[in-house]
Amino acid sequence: MAVFQGLEVSASGMSAHRLWQEVVAVNIANAETTRTPSGEPFRRKLVVLMQDGLGVKVAAITDDPSPFRLVYDPSHPDADPNGYVRLPNVHPVLEMVDLMAATRGYELNAQAFSLQRQMLQQTLDLLR
């Protein structure tokens, strides 16, 4: 029903931004993971959002292709023969910026949802 389309749009935005927040949390949690089951360092995940009708959805969660960071630490168990360790391509400052953007997007969609719900409630009250 067209009356509830606005609520659906806001709900889809909240869902997409919540998933984005979860992906950022995974990135931050693995910022120092030098060995995954594949044997490689953790690779930063990116969220791709796309329009879905009147709402938004997560189109994909992809790996960030940027290079790993190299740090000289010959005592590290994952150091190469030259003493360098490949660290994940996760930068905490960028993750915090992404987290702020995802959180703000969620908050704005929640506010829009709340306002639409209030308007619908007021409309129903007038019809009584």
C-alpha positions in Angstrom: 0.0 0.0 0.0 1.4 3.4 -1.0 0.7 4.8 2.5 3.5 2.7 3.9 6.0 3.2 1.2 7.9 5.8 3.1 8.2 3.5 6.1 9.6 0.8 3.8 12.1 3.2 2.3 13.3 4.2 5.8 13.4 0.6 7.0 15.5 -0.4 4.0 17.9 2.4 4.7 18.2 1.4 8.4 18.8 -2.2 7.4 21.5 -1.3 4.9 23.3 1.1 7.3 23.2 -1.5 10.2 24.9 -4.0 7.9 27.5 -1.4 7.0 28.2 -0.8 10.7 28.6 -4.6 11.2 31.1 -4.8 8.3 33.1 -1.8 9.8 33.2 -3.6 13.2 34.6 -6.7 11.5 37.2 -4.6 9.8 38.3 -3.0 13.1 38.3 -6.3 14.9 40.7 -7.8 12.2 43.0 -4.8 11.8 45.9 -6.8 13.1 45.0 -10.3 11.7 48.1 -11.3 9.7 46.9 -14.8 8.8 43.4 -15.9 7.8 42.5 -19.5 6.7 43.7 -18.7 3.2 47.1 -17.8 4.6 46.9 -14.2 3.7 46.4 -11.2 6.0 42.8 -10.1 6.5 41.5 -7.9 3.6 39.3 -5.0 4.4 35.7 -5.4 3.4 33.7 -2.7 1.6 29.9 -2.4 1.4 28.3 -1.5 -1.9 24.8 0.0 -1.6 22.4 0.3 -4.5 18.9 1.7 -5.1 16.2 -1.0 -4.9 13.0 0.5 -6.1 12.3 3.3 -3.7 14.6 2.0 -1.0 18.2 0.9 -0.7 19.9 -2.5 -0.4 23.3 -3.9 0.0 24.4 -5.0 -3.5 27.6 -6.7 -2.3 30.3 -6.9 0.3 33.6 -6.9 -1.5 37.3 -7.1 -0.6 39.2 -3.8 -0.8 41.9 -4.4 -3.5 44.4 -1.9 -1.9 47.8 -3.4 -1.0 48.6 -4.7 2.4 50.7 -2.7 4.8 54.3 -3.8 5.2 56.0 -3.4 8.6 59.5 -4.4 9.5 59.3 -6.8 12.5 61.7 -9.8 12.1 60.5 -11.2 15.5 56.9 -11.6 14.2 55.9 -15.3 13.4 54.5 -14.2 10.0 57.6 -12.2 9.0 59.0 -13.0 5.6 62.7 -13.9 5.1 63.6 -10.2 5.0 61.8 -9.5 8.3 58.7 -7.8 6.9 55.2 -8.6 8.0 52.2 -8.0 5.7 49.4 -6.4 7.8 45.8 -6.0 6.7 44.9 -3.0 4.6 42.6 -1.8 7.4 43.2 1.8 8.6 41.4 2.6 11.8 40.9 6.2 11.0 39.1 5.4 7.7 37.0 2.8 9.6 35.9 5.3 12.1 34.9 7.7 9.3 32.9 4.9 7.7 31.4 4.1 11.1 30.3 7.7 11.6 28.8 7.8 8.1 26.9 4.5 8.6 25.7 5.6 12.0 24.5 8.9 10.8 22.7 7.3 7.9 21.0 4.9 10.3 20.0 7.8 12.6 18.5 9.8 9.7 16.5 6.9 8.5 15.3 6.2 12.0 14.2 9.8 12.4 12.3 9.7 9.1 10.7 6.4 10.1 9.6 7.9 13.4 8.2 11.0 11.8 6.2 9.0 9.2 4.8 6.8 11.9 3.7 9.8 13.9 2.0 11.3 10.8 0.2 8.0 10.2 -0.9 7.9 13.8 -2.2 11.5 13.7 -4.1 10.7 10.5 -5.7 7.7 12.1 -6.6 9.8 15.2 -8.3 12.3 12.9 -10.4 9.6 11.2 -11.8 8.3 14.5 
